Amino acid sequence: MGPGPSGIHPSVLAAMAAPTVGHLDPYFLRVMDEVQSMLRHVFQTTNPMTMAVSGTGSAGMEACVVNLVEPGDRMIVGVNGVFGGRMADVAGRAGAIVTTLERPFGEVFSPQEVADAVKRVSPKVVGIVHAETSTGARQPLEEIAGIVHEAGALLLVDCVTSLAGIPVEIDRLGIDAAYSGSQKCLSCPPGLAPVTFGPRALEAMDRRRTKVASWYLDIGLLRNYWGQNRAYHHTAPINMNYALHQALRLVVEEGLPARFARHALHHAALRAGLEAMGIRYSVAADNCLPMLNSVLIPDGADDAAVRTQLLNQFGIEIGGGLGPMKGKTWRIGLMGETARMSHVLLFLAALEQCLRHQRVHLAPGAAVAAANQYYLAH
Ligand SMILES: *Cc1c(COP(=O)(O)O)cnc(C)c1O
C-alpha cells in the first residue's frame, strides 16, 4: 500500500517465468503487437506510436522530453510536486530553456495560469503531471490542451500514476505525448514505461534539426523496432513484456470503467475510515487522487515508528512524505491490485493498533466501523 510498486496478480508473476524467446521471434512480435494494442485501449487513443519503453517511468519521462525538445527550445513545466520537478530537471539537461510554473505541494494549476504562462513564454512544449504521486493531487486536464495548441505548442502529460486508475483520455483531451510506468495502477513489476505520441508530436520530431541526444531513447529509432520494420535496436526485456502483456489483459478483462469505479470505491471507504479517526487529507477533496491517499500524520505519532510497525507486524508498506512533506504526511497507495476491501479494512485496523502503541488514541474502533458502513451502503 505504498506509492508503488503496487501489488501484483500471481498470473503476472507467472507470465514472467515463461521461457525467454528471441526479441525477433514471431511469438514475441505478437506479444509486442498485443501490448501496443492494449496500451492504446488503456490510453484511450488510436496513436500508432504507442509502445513500452524499456526502463521505468522516469525513462518514459526522459524519452518524451528528449525527443520533443532540442537545445534552445522553450519548455514550460508545471511543478507542484517532486515529479514535476524531475521533469523540469530532465528538460534542462536536454538543453531546453525551462520556465517552471510553480504551486505549493498538494495544489493544482488552473487553465488560466497555464494560459498566462503560455502567452508569456510561447514554448514549444508544456509538460504537466496528471497524478502527482508525491502529493496525492489530481491535475484537471480539461481545457489545457486547447490552450496549449492555440499557442502552437505541444502538451506532454505524466500519467505514471493515473494510467489504469483514473481516466487518461489521450485523444479526447488532445494530449500530444504521454508516459506512464508499469508498477503503479497497471500492477506489473517496475521496468517498462508505456508511452504514446500523437501526430503533432511525431511531426515535431520529424522537423528536428539535431539528433536526439539519447541513442537508447530515440523514438525515431525505436519506431523501426516497434513499427513495421522490426529492425534490431536493443534487446527488449522479453520477460518484462510478458508481464506487462498479462497485466494489460487483466485490465482489459476488468474493463476500464469498472477499474476506475473500483479505485474510487476503495478510496472513499479508506477516506471514511481515516476521517472517522480524525485523520485529515493533505489535499483538497476535489483534487484527491483515489490511488494515492496523502494524509497528515496525526499529532503525537512518530512517522518512522508507525511505518516500521505496519511493515514488520502486518506486512503493510505505506510511503512517507517527499520533499517539503517529509515527516508531515503518509502516502497510502490503492493502486491496481492493491485497491481491495481486504487491504483497506486490515490497514485501518492495523493503523489504529500502531497509533495506540504510541498512546495516540483516535476514536478506537471508529475507522473500521466507518469503512464497513461505507462498503455496506455502496
Ligand atoms: C513513479 C513516478 C515517476 C517515476 O517512475 P519510476 O518508475 O520510479 O522511474 C514519475 N512520475 C510520477 C507521477 C510517478 O508517480
The ligand as an ORCA input file, in Angstrom:
! r2SCAN-3c Opt
* xyz 0 1
  C       6.612      6.824    -10.031
  C       6.520      8.096    -10.818
  C       7.505      8.506    -11.741
  C       8.798      7.791    -11.905
  O       8.684      6.480    -12.236
  P       9.855      5.434    -11.895
  O       9.245      4.160    -12.343
  O      10.095      5.499    -10.419
  O      11.051      5.799    -12.675
  C       7.274      9.647    -12.477
  N       6.158     10.373    -12.315
  C       5.210     10.038    -11.431
  C       3.995     10.879    -11.280
  C       5.365      8.883    -10.650
  O       4.421      8.540     -9.759
*
